[in-house]
Amino acid sequence: MAGRLRSVAWSKSAQSALDEVIAYITQDSPENARRVLLAALAAAASLATLAEGGRIVPELADSSIRELFVFKYRLLYRVSDAGVTIVAFLRGVRDFSTWRNDQVIDE
């Protein structure tokens, strides 16, 4: 059953992170980069109706911050009544630790 319809937006930092990942993958395989990009965009778009579908990020224990996995990447997002904001696009735990120490979750 689908949830309510919410707007979905990417924060500047999450958008930059996705761009960096795609540029990096493109160096070795433009086709794989395309797959990751399309999967990330599809996952984000799905949040318009399925925002509560992702798991709560265990390292944060904040029910408003959830995540979906896109291949080996973590798409973190904040759910609010106003909508969904993609706050990060990270590769695994190591990137999360660096992001958590260096980043404020922006909207």
Sine and cosine of phi, psi and omega as CSV:
sin_phi,cos_phi,sin_psi,cos_psi,sin_omega,cos_omega
0.00,0.00,0.76,-0.65,-0.02,-1.00
-0.98,0.19,0.54,-0.84,0.06,-1.00
-0.99,0.10,-0.22,-0.97,0.02,-1.00
-0.95,0.31,0.34,-0.94,-0.02,-1.00
-0.99,0.11,0.81,-0.58,0.02,-1.00
-0.82,-0.57,0.43,-0.90,0.13,-0.99
-0.98,0.21,0.49,-0.87,0.02,-1.00
-0.82,-0.58,0.78,-0.62,0.01,-1.00
-0.70,-0.71,0.51,-0.86,0.07,-1.00
-0.99,-0.13,0.74,-0.68,0.14,-0.99
-0.93,0.36,0.34,-0.94,0.01,-1.00
-0.87,0.49,-0.65,0.76,-0.03,-1.00
-0.93,0.37,-0.61,0.79,0.03,-1.00
-0.93,0.36,-0.64,0.77,0.03,-1.00
-0.89,0.45,-0.68,0.73,0.04,-1.00
-0.89,0.45,-0.66,0.75,0.01,-1.00
-0.89,0.45,-0.68,0.73,0.05,-1.00
-0.88,0.47,-0.70,0.71,0.03,-1.00
-0.85,0.52,-0.68,0.74,0.00,-1.00
-0.90,0.43,-0.69,0.73,0.01,-1.00
-0.88,0.47,-0.73,0.69,-0.03,-1.00
-0.90,0.43,-0.66,0.75,0.03,-1.00
-0.89,0.46,-0.66,0.75,0.00,-1.00
-0.90,0.43,-0.74,0.67,-0.02,-1.00
-0.90,0.44,-0.61,0.79,-0.03,-1.00
-0.85,0.53,-0.51,0.86,0.01,-1.00
-0.84,0.54,-0.61,0.79,-0.02,-1.00
-0.99,-0.14,-0.58,0.82,-0.10,-1.00
-0.42,-0.91,0.99,-0.13,0.06,-1.00
-0.84,0.54,-0.57,0.82,0.01,-1.00
-0.92,0.39,-0.67,0.75,0.05,-1.00
-0.91,0.41,-0.61,0.79,0.05,-1.00
-0.87,0.49,-0.68,0.74,0.03,-1.00
-0.88,0.48,-0.69,0.73,0.01,-1.00
-0.88,0.47,-0.71,0.71,0.00,-1.00
-0.90,0.43,-0.71,0.71,0.00,-1.00
-0.87,0.50,-0.76,0.65,-0.01,-1.00
-0.89,0.46,-0.63,0.77,0.02,-1.00
-0.92,0.40,-0.65,0.76,0.01,-1.00
-0.91,0.42,-0.69,0.72,0.01,-1.00
-0.91,0.40,-0.62,0.78,0.04,-1.00
-0.92,0.40,-0.67,0.75,0.03,-1.00
-0.88,0.47,-0.70,0.71,0.01,-1.00
-0.89,0.45,-0.70,0.72,-0.01,-1.00
-0.89,0.46,-0.56,0.83,-0.01,-1.00
-0.90,0.44,-0.36,0.93,-0.04,-1.00
-0.94,0.33,-0.25,0.97,0.04,-1.00
-0.86,0.50,-0.53,0.85,0.01,-1.00
-0.87,-0.50,-0.26,0.97,-0.08,-1.00
-0.84,-0.54,0.63,0.78,-0.10,-1.00
-0.86,0.51,-0.57,0.82,-0.02,-1.00
-0.99,0.15,0.01,1.00,-0.06,-1.00
-0.96,0.28,-0.44,0.90,0.02,-1.00
-0.97,0.22,0.33,-0.95,0.00,-1.00
-0.99,0.12,0.43,-0.90,0.11,-0.99
-0.92,0.38,0.72,-0.69,-0.03,-1.00
-0.91,0.42,0.90,-0.43,-0.12,-0.99
-0.88,0.47,-0.54,0.84,-0.03,-1.00
-0.95,0.31,-0.33,0.95,-0.04,-1.00
-0.97,-0.25,-0.49,0.87,-0.02,-1.00
0.77,0.64,0.66,0.75,0.04,-1.00
-0.86,-0.51,0.90,-0.43,-0.12,-0.99
-0.91,0.41,-0.23,0.97,0.03,-1.00
-1.00,0.07,-0.23,0.97,0.04,-1.00
-0.95,-0.30,0.88,-0.48,-0.04,-1.00
-0.80,-0.60,0.11,-0.99,0.00,-1.00
-0.56,-0.83,0.46,-0.89,0.18,-0.98
-0.84,-0.55,0.48,-0.88,0.06,-1.00
-0.99,-0.17,0.73,-0.69,0.06,-1.00
-0.84,-0.54,0.98,-0.18,-0.17,-0.99
0.81,0.59,-0.85,-0.52,-0.02,-1.00
-0.99,-0.14,0.28,0.96,-0.03,-1.00
-0.95,-0.30,0.43,-0.90,0.02,-1.00
-0.93,-0.36,0.86,-0.51,0.07,-1.00
-0.99,-0.17,0.95,-0.30,-0.03,-1.00
-0.99,-0.12,0.65,-0.76,-0.02,-1.00
-0.57,-0.82,0.45,-0.89,0.04,-1.00
-0.97,-0.26,0.75,-0.66,0.04,-1.00
-0.97,-0.24,0.76,-0.65,0.10,-1.00
-0.63,-0.78,0.13,-0.99,0.05,-1.00
-0.88,0.47,-0.53,0.85,-0.04,-1.00
-0.96,0.27,-0.41,0.91,-0.02,-1.00
0.40,-0.92,-0.32,-0.95,-0.01,-1.00
-0.86,-0.51,0.72,-0.70,0.08,-1.00
-0.86,-0.51,0.84,-0.54,0.11,-0.99
-0.96,0.28,0.86,-0.51,-0.08,-1.00
-0.96,-0.27,-0.29,0.96,-0.01,-1.00
-0.30,-0.95,0.47,-0.88,0.14,-0.99
-0.71,-0.70,0.96,-0.27,-0.21,-0.98
-0.80,-0.60,0.43,-0.90,0.12,-0.99
-0.99,-0.16,0.97,-0.25,0.17,-0.99
0.89,0.46,-0.21,-0.98,-0.11,-0.99
-0.93,0.37,-0.66,0.75,-0.05,-1.00
-0.88,0.48,-0.73,0.69,0.04,-1.00
-0.89,0.45,-0.59,0.81,0.02,-1.00
-0.89,0.46,-0.71,0.70,-0.01,-1.00
-0.86,0.51,-0.69,0.72,0.03,-1.00
-0.91,0.42,-0.72,0.70,0.00,-1.00
-0.88,0.48,-0.70,0.72,-0.03,-1.00
-0.89,0.46,-0.62,0.78,-0.01,-1.00
-0.97,0.26,-0.52,0.86,-0.12,-0.99
-0.97,-0.23,-0.18,0.98,-0.22,-0.98
-0.84,-0.54,0.62,-0.79,0.23,-0.97
-0.99,-0.17,0.69,-0.72,0.00,-1.00
-0.93,0.38,0.95,-0.32,-0.03,-1.00
-0.99,-0.10,0.29,-0.96,0.00,-1.00
-0.85,-0.52,0.00,0.00,0.00,0.00
